[in-house]
Amino acid sequence: MDCERCAGLVDLYLDGELPAGEAAAFEAALATCPDCTARLDERRLLRAALRGATYHAAPPELRAALRQGAWANAESAAGTAGTAGAAGSARPRQRMAPALRWAAAVLISVALGWAIGRYGPQPADARLEDQVVAGFLRLSASEHPVDVASSNRHTVKPWFAGRIDFAPPVLDLTTEGFPLVGGRVDVVDGRKVAVLVYRRSQHFVALYLWPGEAAATPVRATRDGFAIRRWGRDRFVLSAVSDIAGQDLDGFVAAFDRRLAAEN
C-alpha cells in the first residue's frame, strides 16, 4: 500500500469502516509511512478533543446574529448581481433578496447540523453501539468473517498475541449452543479490540471485548434491528451483537459468564 492510499484510509480506519484485511494492510503500511502515522495521531487527538468538549446550545443572540449575517451577505450578493445601473433592476433585486436570504439560512443550518452530527459530541453508548453494529455488518458480509478460523480456543487465544495489547478470554460455548468460529481484530472508539465470533444456527454472534470498566448497569439495546448487550466482567468491557432474537443473545451472555466464572 503506497503512502497516498494509506493517507486516504486514515478516517475510515478510525471510524472502523475498513474490512479486516484492508485494516491489517493499513496497519502494516503505517510502519513505513511516518507521515501517515503522524496524520493518524493528529486525527485521534482531534477526535478525543471533540468528544471531550462540552456542548452548549447556541443562545438566541448567536442564532439571531448568524441569521442576520446570512441575510446581510445575501443582500450584498443580490446587490452585486444587480449593479447593472438600470433603474428597473431594483425590483428584481428586491424580489431576489428574500430568496437568497432563505437559501443562505438553509445552507448555514445544514452545514452546522452536519458538522455537529459528524464531529460533535455523541453519547458514548450510542457511539459504541454504532461501531459494533458496523463491525458486525462487515464481518457478516465478508467471505472471511474471521482472521483466525478455528473452533479450538487454544488456537484462537494465542493468535491475538502481538496483535493487541491484552489477552482476551476465549471460551468454547459449543455445549451451550454457540460454537466458536474464530477471532478477529477490529477498531472500536479508536483502539484495537478483540472480536470472538460464534455461531447460532445460521447466524453469527460477535463478541467485542477490551480492558476497561463497564457501566454498573448492563446495556440492553437494539440498533437497526440488531440486538446488543454490553456488560463488564473481570476488568473487561464486553459487547455482544447479533441478528438473533434478543432472548437468544441473553442466553449467550449468560452462557459466557457462567463459563468464565467456572474457569476463574
N, C-alpha and C positions, 0 to 999 in steps of 0.2 A: 504494500500500500504506500503510494507516494504521499509527500507532505501535503499537497493540495487536497487530495482526497481525505486525508486524515483530519485536516482543519475543518472540512465541511461536515464532519461527523461529530464534532465536539458536543453540540447541543443535543443531537439525537441520542448520543451516548448518555449524557446526563439525564435526559428525560426517560431513559430506559426503553427507548424505541428501536434499538438495534437488535436484530436476531443474534442469538448466542454466538454463532460462528463469526459474524461480522464484528461483534463486540470484542471477541478474542483477537481478531486481526487488528482492530483498532488499538487494543492494549499493547500488542506486540510492536506496533508501529511507534508508539509513544517512546519506546526505549531508544529509538534512533532519531527522534524528532523533538529536540528541546523546545522549539517554538510552539509546537502543538501541546507539549506538556505545560508550558507556561500559560497558554491560552486556556487549557482545561482548568488550571489552578485559579486563573482570574475569574472564569465563569462560576466556579464553586464558591469563591469568595463573594461574588456579586449575588448569587442566589441566597447564600447564607445571610447576607446583609438585608436583602429584601424580605426574607422570611422573618427575620428578627425585628423588622421595622414595625413601629406602632402605627396602626391605621387610624386616621381621623377623617370623619366625613367632612367634605368641604363646607364651610359656613356659607350662609346665604349671601354674604357680601362678596365672597370669592366667586360664587356662581354668577352673581349679577355682573361682576367685573369681567368674567370670561364672556358672558353673553354680549356685554357692551363692546368688548374688544372685537368680537367676531362681527358684530354689526358695523362697527367703525371701519374695519378692514373691508367688509363687503361694500359699504358705501364708497370707500376710496376706490375699490376696483371698478365699481359701477361708474364713478366719476371719470376714471381714466379711460374706460371704454367709450364714454360718451363725449369726449372732448373734441368733437368734430367742429365745434364752434357754431353750429346751426341752432337757431332758437328753438326749432321744433324738436330738437333732440332731448329737451328737458323732460317731456312726457314719457318717452320710452325709458329714460333713465330712472324716473320716479317709479315707473311700473316694475323695473328690473330690480331695484334695490331691495324690496321686501323678499323677493325670491332668493336673492343672493344672501340676504340675512338668514333666511331659513336654512338654506343649503350649508352655509358656514357653521351654523349652530349644530346641525345634524352631523357634519363631519367631525367637529370637535367632540361631540358626545360619543360618537362611535370610536374615535381614537382613544379617548380617555377610558371608555369602557373596555376596549381591547387591552390596553396597557394594564389596567387593574386586574382584569381576568387572567392575563398571560403571566404577568410578573408580580402582581400584588400579593399581599398576604392571603393564604388559603388555610382553612382549618387543617390541622395536622392529620386528623382521622381521614378527612376527605382526600387529602393528597396521597396518603399511603394506600387507601382503597383504590384510587385511580391507577396507581402504579402497579399494584399486584394484579389487578384485573388486566391491565395492558400486557403484563408479562405472561399471564395465563393464556391470553389470546394468541400471543406469539408462539408459545410452545405448543398449543393445541393445533395451530395451523401449520407447524413445521413438519417436514418429513423426518426430522431428527429432534424430537421433543426434549431429549436429554443429551448431555455431553458425555456422560458415562452410563452406559446401559447395562444394568445388572440387577438381579433380584437378591444378590448377596450383599448384605450390608458391609461385610468385611472387605468387599471390593470397592464399594461406593465411598465409604468413610475415608480411606487413605487417599483417594483421588483428590479430595479437597485440599490436602496438604500442599502448601506453596501457592495455591490459587486464591485463597482467602486467608485472613489473619486470625482465624479462630477454628476450633474443631467442633463441628456441629454434631449433635446426637443423631445417629442414623439407626432407625428401628425397622424391623421387618414385621409388618402387620398382616401377613398372609392369612393367618388363622382367624383374624378379625374381619376378613373380607376386603382388605385393602393391600394387595400385593405391591411390593416395591418395584418400580420400573427403572429407576436410576436417579441421577442427580445432575445438576447444572449450576452454573453461577450466573447471577443476574445483578442488576443495579437497582436499588431502592433508595430514594432520597439522597442520591449522590454517593452511596457507598456500596461496595460489593457484598452480596449476601448469598447464603447457601439456599438452594431450592431442591427439596426432595419431592420427587414425582411418584405418586401412587396411582393405582387404577381401581375403579369401582365399576364392574361390568365393562361397558364400552366408554366409560368416562374417565378423565384424568382428575386427580386431586393434587394440587400443587401446594406444598408447604414451604413458605418463605420463613427463614429464621436468621436472626443476628443477635449479637450480645446487646443487652440493654434491659431496662426495667419497663414493663408494660404498665398501662393504666390499671388501677386497682380493680376496676370493673371491666370484665371481658367485653369485647366489641362483637356484636351480632348484627350484621348488616347485609343488605342486598344492593348490588350495584350493577345496573344494566342487565338484570336478570341472573347475575352470578351471586352465589352465597359466599359470604366472607365471615370468618371467625378469627379474631385476634385475641391473644391472651399471653400471659407470662408464665414461665416455668424454668427453674434452675438457672436464673440470670440470663435467660434468653427471651426475646420477643418472638412469638410465633404467629404467623398469619397464614391461614389456610383458605384457599379459594377454589371453587369448582362450580360446574353447571349441574351438579346433582342436587337433589332436594335438600333443603336446609336441615331437616331432621337427620338425613344420612350424613351430612357434614358434621353435625353434632356428635354422631356416633363415631366418626373418625377422630375427632378431638378427644373424646372420652377414651377411645382405644389407645391413642398415642400417649395420653397422660398416664393411663394405667401401666402401660409397658415401660414408660420412662421411670415411673416410681418404683416398679419392681426391680429395675436394674441399678438403682441408686442405693 
